[in-house]
Amino acid sequence: MNNYLDNSNKQIKLAMMFVTGYGGESYSWRFSESDPKAYTNIQTYIKLAQTAEKGKIHMLFIADTPGITGSGVNGDMGRNSPMFVMEPMTIFSAVASHTSKIGLVATYSTTYNLPYNLARQLKTLDHISNGRIGWNAVTTGTRAVAYNFGNEPLPDTSTRYEMADEMVESVQSLWGSFGKDAYIADKQSGEFINMEEVIPVNYQGNYYQTQGPLAIPPTPQGQPPIFQAGPSYEGIELAGKFASGVYANPFTIDDAKHYRMMLKESAIKHGRKPDEINMFSGFMATVADTYEEALERRYELLDYMSENEYNEQILYLSAMISIKLSEMNINEPLPQFLQDQARPNPRDPRSNRAVELIKKGLNPREVLANGIINYHPVVVGTPDDVADFMETWFKAGATDGFSIVPESQKGIEDFVEKVVPVLQERGIYHDDYEGDTLRDHLGVPEQYGIRK
Ligand SMILES: Cc1cc2nc3c(=O)[nH]c(=O)nc-3n(C[C@H](O)[C@H](O)[C@H](O)COP(=O)(O)O)c2cc1C
């Protein structure tokens, strides 16, 4: 195995996705144990964060798009919680004061923000949390968002990535504009700030301009580390240049290895060490003491779907396995000759898994319940099943860690109580935090201001 990918002396790093107050699965708000109005209840977020911290999860992660995006198959807010609701920094501001170790990574668009505001808010929050904040700098590809910020259509991908480059560069420059030792506050001498160490940035980009300085001293981790999400060539360039963490969504070990390799090579190209960039592969889990119990929860989610949504899922599964299912009894395994005919759809990387399960003799409804149409690979099963998935990927060198998307509020507790001890027993997950800041948790070097 290539050296950069070798994980033999490493342990898994974990991000827990903080998706609304409910969890990552559509309709999880309807589970009997879910608080149906959780998304506006900050106490719910605080409790979930404290649970994740008990499990020594390295960081919480809030994906965000400043616009309405439904989590339902049709994005139907009438029946389903929207995906991105309360504002990430504001949530973390409350969560930070009720936790002490866990990292807090918030997503902010590089297309729909201004550098001075963002630099100021993130560094303030980094102080509030004692150095636990990260910024997931995303370019945002959603047209609905564009119209929330004016009447202009969404800029094209390369423009958005040029803007991203300028945004991260100018924010980091602002962070570094207040020198490391500039904060004096000496009552005796009367010197408050050493003005020789406070230097305006006078940033003049094509898209963003800012003068600075930003009068906020370094935080316990200097400044927040950068995360990135978006696998295009430009995305990998941006990550290689700036990111300490990348939120990724590969579906197979081979794809993940290839992507991870490209990220590490991009870091090297930009004068950094391969270990300075950590890939977090998304995966979703429904965990219970038995597979049957976990499956029951997944069936319950399918039952909450409208007839239309359910039919669409069947249609989609048909396309994934190249077999028309609409007139079949989908509660029975396919006859052997059809199982033999099942072929993955080359345009959808999730199809391989769908075909594998069909050929194992699972009926199509059970295949759907295994989450094969989800945004990430899904594991439905026992704590050992979930740990096996993680260990296999990790030992193959496919990833530095995982972004776990728990199915529901209960899913966070189940992961922490049932899966974390198994990972620890196997020696592939830490017993305690390595330090106090997010940079400590990530094992990435100190950085202050723009990297030269
Ligand atoms: C795993 C993953 C997570 C993402 N999360 C977000 C997000 O939370 N908010 C957002 O606006 N865009 C998000 N994006 C979209 C990216 O920011 C980007 O706009 C999009 O993927 C197009 O860039 P690309 O061509 O590099 O993929 C995400 C993309 C990926 C792959």
The ligand as a Gaussian input file, in Angstrom:
#p B3LYP/6-31G(d) Opt

LIG

0 1
 C      -19.877000      15.364000       0.892000
 C      -20.304000      16.730000       0.447000
 C      -20.884000      17.584000       1.375000
 C      -21.312000      18.861000       0.971000
 N      -21.890000      19.679000       1.899000
 C      -22.340000      20.885000       1.524000
 C      -22.996000      21.741000       2.460000
 O      -23.170000      21.423000       3.623000
 N      -23.435000      22.950000       2.019000
 C      -23.269000      23.354000       0.732000
 O      -23.693000      24.475000       0.407000
 N      -22.656000      22.577000      -0.182000
 C      -22.197000      21.361000       0.195000
 N      -21.585000      20.567000      -0.745000
 C      -21.488000      21.043000      -2.136000
 C      -20.146000      21.616000      -2.476000
 O      -19.925000      22.760000      -1.740000
 C      -20.021000      21.988000      -3.956000
 O      -20.729000      23.149000      -4.248000
 C      -20.541000      20.984000      -4.889000
 O      -20.202000      19.695000      -4.496000
 C      -19.942000      21.309000      -6.264000
 O      -18.575000      21.264000      -6.190000
 P      -17.763000      20.051000      -6.806000
 O      -17.916000      20.263000      -8.275000
 O      -16.370000      20.228000      -6.302000
 O      -18.437000      18.801000      -6.314000
 C      -21.140000      19.289000      -0.370000
 C      -20.543000      18.415000      -1.276000
 C      -20.126000      17.158000      -0.889000
 C      -19.504000      16.267000      -1.899000

